[in-house]
Amino acid sequence: MVVKFGVIGLGNRGSKFALHSIIPHPDFELVAISDQNESKFLPFEEQDVVSYTNYDDLLKDREVDAVFIATPDDTHAEVVLKAVQAEKHILCEKPLEVSLSKISEMEAALAHYKGVFLVGYVLRYAPLYHKVKQILEAGTIGQIWLANGVDHIHYGGYAFFHDWHREKKRSGSLLLQKATHSLDILNWLIDSKPVQVAGLGGLEVFGEKGAKKKFGAPLEKNLHCRSCTFKWSCEESLLNIKKYKNIEWQKNWPDDCVFDSDVDVDDHQALLILYQNNTKLTYSLCQFSAFYRREFQFFGTKGELYFDDERNDIIINDRLKPETTVIHVAEQAHHGGGDDEMLLDFLTCLKEKKTPLSNLASSAVASRLVLAAEEAISQNKIIEVEG
């Protein structure tokens, strides 16, 4: 059985997933792509695919069995609802959406949907996280009462703050865009639902405040790295980053100025979360880190467990004995091997009519937690998580 895929949205995630995961997979065939920007079709010139500038036409294509939706976050509900009407199997990039009302709308539309609906919380499928899940479920460190998670994101300045993610009206926040990966995996590992959240956040490095600190005053509107006077002196310039760090997020990535006064998403946040089972979680997200790493720590009645996805070592310290166990999980490509395992789950669910590991219910919990966290930050108080 070969499943024929169409990809809607050819930004960084959509194009890479199509090229590196769908096309090489023996059980899937890429037959159609869609993006409003025709230049996004160039990497697929050698592929036998149909290209559409209107995704409605892709959904009408009878050759397409399933769709991968990788459009901006605030369009997910619109595209998913149309994919449901077209009776396509759906793999939707996380998060579900940027508002509670749209999440509820999606839940209503998908309540009795017979097709597969999987949300791209890909860490649930990565071998490193699966190994940690097995260790925690075995009771190796006992009952967990405290956990900690930190997202070190070094590409805020050369990715998120140059494109549509930088405005709340499009992305909601970078908690919703980035933190939901880690918060979803923490929900899964803690094995409980979040009920309360408090938080603090701020925009200090980028945006107008960053411009005042770096240049002494706000900058003029609509500056772009490739034509900017400061393109070789500003450390956030895409040209400078490529020259000195040899980093290019994606060819022709948007180059809007990270110091623009329109930037209004926080560049760092800290959360405190209470779960139904009385576990407490502290979580931090930094968009101006020196390196990229997710790290997690769990404190149990029998010991502590630490791991990160850079070194891929799981370190277990016994609380009552002088014993330390280190388990190394081999590094794998494409989200730590999660992309391939996610596609395998998608195929299994399609064949056996099962519910995916990353599903509508678990994804709604992650999104509602983040939306409550945003409210907690804006109101500076503890917020009950809806649902």
C-alpha positions, 0 to 999 in steps of 0.5 A, spaced: 500 500 500 503 506 497 499 512 500 499 518 496 501 525 499 500 532 498 504 538 502 500 544 503 505 550 505 513 549 503 516 553 508 522 551 512 518 545 515 514 543 509 519 543 504 524 539 508 519 534 510 517 533 503 524 532 501 527 528 506 522 524 509 516 523 504 519 522 498 525 517 500 519 513 504 518 506 500 510 507 503 509 514 501 509 518 494 509 525 494 504 527 488 502 534 489 505 540 492 502 547 494 504 554 496 502 561 494 509 563 492 511 559 486 519 560 487 518 554 493 517 549 487 524 550 485 527 544 489 521 539 487 523 540 479 526 533 478 520 530 482 514 528 478 509 532 482 503 537 480 504 544 483 498 548 485 498 555 488 491 554 491 491 549 496 483 548 494 485 545 488 490 540 491 484 538 496 480 537 489 486 532 486 483 525 487 490 522 486 492 525 493 490 520 499 493 524 505 496 531 506 501 534 510 499 541 512 505 546 514 502 553 513 502 558 518 499 557 525 493 561 524 491 558 518 491 551 521 483 550 522 481 553 515 486 548 512 484 542 516 477 543 516 477 543 508 481 537 508 476 534 512 471 536 507 475 533 502 476 526 506 483 526 506 488 523 511 491 529 515 498 530 518 498 537 521 504 541 523 504 543 530 500 547 534 493 546 532 491 553 532 493 560 535 486 561 539 481 557 544 475 558 539 479 555 533 481 549 537 474 548 539 472 548 532 477 543 530 475 538 535 468 539 533 469 538 526 474 532 527 470 529 533 467 523 528 472 523 523 474 517 520 480 519 517 487 519 520 488 526 524 496 526 526 499 532 529 506 533 528 509 533 535 514 529 533 518 528 539 514 523 541 516 519 536 524 520 537 528 514 540 531 518 545 524 520 548 521 513 548 527 510 552 526 516 557 518 514 557 520 507 558 525 508 564 520 513 568 514 508 567 518 502 570 519 506 576 526 507 576 526 514 580 520 512 583 514 517 584 516 524 580 514 530 584 518 535 580 520 536 573 524 542 569 525 543 562 529 548 558 529 550 551 536 553 548 534 556 542 540 559 538 536 561 532 531 566 534 535 571 531 536 568 524 529 565 523 523 566 528 524 574 528 526 575 521 519 572 518 511 572 520 513 568 527 515 575 530 508 578 530 503 575 535 497 576 530 500 571 526 504 566 531 500 567 537 507 567 541 513 563 540 511 559 546 506 556 541 510 555 536 516 552 539 515 551 547 509 546 545 514 541 542 517 541 549 511 542 553 507 536 549 513 531 551 513 533 558 505 532 559 507 525 556 513 524 560 509 526 567 503 522 564 498 527 567 494 533 565 496 541 566 491 544 571 494 551 573 500 555 570 503 562 572 509 565 568 513 571 566 516 573 559 519 579 556 522 582 549 528 585 551 533 583 545 529 584 539 524 589 537 524 596 538 527 595 545 533 591 542 534 597 537 534 602 542 539 598 546 543 597 540 542 603 536 540 608 541 533 609 538 528 605 534 530 604 527 526 606 520 520 601 518 521 595 513 528 594 513 531 588 510 538 584 512 540 584 504 539 591 503 541 594 510 546 599 511 548 595 517 548 588 514 555 587 515 556 590 522 549 587 525 550 580 529 543 579 527 544 580 519 542 573 515 548 575 511 553 576 517 550 570 520 552 566 514 559 569 513 561 568 520 557 562 523 556 558 516 549 558 518 543 559 513 536 557 516 533 556 509 535 559 502 532 566 501 529 566 508 525 572 509 530 578 512 525 582 515 529 586 521 529 583 528 529 590 531 523 592 527 518 596 532 512 591 529 516 585 533 511 584 539 512 576 541 517 575 547 524 573 546 524 569 553 519 566 558 519 562 564 513 558 566 511 554 573 506 549 572 501 544 576 499 537 574 493 533 576 497 528 579 500 534 583 507 534 579 510 541 579 514 543 572 518 549 571 520 551 564 524 556 560 524 558 553 530 563 551 530 565 543 537 568 544 541 562 547 548 561 545 547 554 542 541 549 541 539 544 546 533 541 549 534 539 556 530 536 562 530 533 569 526 529 573 526 529 581 523 522 584 522 519 590 528 514 588 532 518 584 533 523 579 533 523 571 537 528 566 537 528 559 538 533 553 537 532 546 544 534 544 549 529 547 543 524 547 545 521 554 540 519 559 543 520 566 540 517 572 542 518 579 540 514 585 537 518 591 539 513 597 546 509 593 552 512 590 550 510 583 550 513 577 547 510 570 548 513 564 545 510 557 546 513 551 541 513 545 544 513 538 543 520 535 539 520 528 537 525 523 530 529 522 528 530 529 532 525 532 529 520 528 522 522 530 520 524 523 520 517 520 517 514 526 511 519 526 510 517 518 510 509 520 505 511 526 501 515 520 501 509 516 499 504 521 493 508 524 491 508 516 491 501 515 489 499 522 484 505 524 488 506 530 489 513 534 496 516 533 500 517 539 500 524 537 493 526 536 487 531 537 486 530 544 493 530 546 495 536 542 489 540 544 492 539 551 498 542 549 495 548 546 491 550 551 496 550 556 500 555 552 494 559 551 493 559 558 501 561 560 500 567 555 494 569 559 498 568 565 504 572 563 500 578 560 495 578 567 501 576 572 497 571 575 496 564 576 491 561 570 487 555 570 488 551 564 481 550 560 479 543 559 
